[in-house]
Every structure is written in C-alpha cells, then in structure tokens.
Amino acid sequence: MSSQQEGESIRCLVAKVGLDGHDRGAHVVSRAFRDAGFEVIYSGLHKSPEEIVQAAVQEDVDVLGISILSGAHDTLVPKVMDGLAEYGAKEDTLVLVGGVIPEEDRPELKEAGVAAIFGPGTSIQETVEFVRENAPRR
C-alpha cells in the first residue's frame, strides 16, 4: 500500500532549473508520471530557483522533480531547498533530482533535503515506484 490513498492523485512539478537547455529527460519523466496517474506540471526551461519554489508552493505539489544537467546542481538545488524551507514547504515536499550528479556531490544534496537522486539510465518504473512509496500523505 502506498503512502497516498487509493484514487488520490499525487501532484508533481517537474522543473528545469538554471540555464540547462536539455529537456528531453524532463519530458520523458513528465509523461511517465502522467501515465502512472500522477498530476504533472512542467515548469518549462530556464527557471530560477525562486520561480521553481513559487510554482511548487502555489501549486501545492507533493513532489518536486528537479532535472539538471548543467553541473550547477551544487548551487541551484540548495537554493531551491532553502526557498521551500522559507515557505514552510520543505517538510511536506518530496524532492527528487535527476541528471548527471557526481557521486561526491550527492551527500551534500541529501543533507540539503533531497530525498533521491536519479542518474542517467535509471528505469522510469523505479522512479515511479519511489514516488508512490514516498510521496507525503495529505
């Protein structure tokens, strides 16, 4: 049994942060989440950490998936986490990061509050199951 009640939709924001223009992975994840029955909002390209925080808070999402391939994850992701904390939304938002994140950078992101990091080649099913099992209860 998942943490979400049956029939209750999990609200997800899939976000591209920073100047990274590669959005194929974000589109693949968005489609897979939609196919899994999640409610999906896609941020579009080139969003600032503040824009992503505003969207996550205003849309009252359960899950925030940040797609980042630019290498700026070490500065941009903590800014998003700090912004969520400012709005009191950090505790009840499951934050995932997808992209090329070097092993040595992962502990810092986890300490900032990122629940999971999915690198290239992660199966979509694995990501969907992680969300189903870990999305916060409403």
Buried (B, 14 or more C-beta within 10 A) or exposed (E): EBBBEEEEEBBBBBBBBBEBEEBEBBEBBBBBBBEBEBBBBBBEBEBBBEBBBBBBBEBEBBBBBBBBBBBBBBEBBBBBBBBBBEEEBBEBBBBBBBBEBEEEBBEBBEEBBBBBBBEEEBEBEEBBEBBBEBBBEE
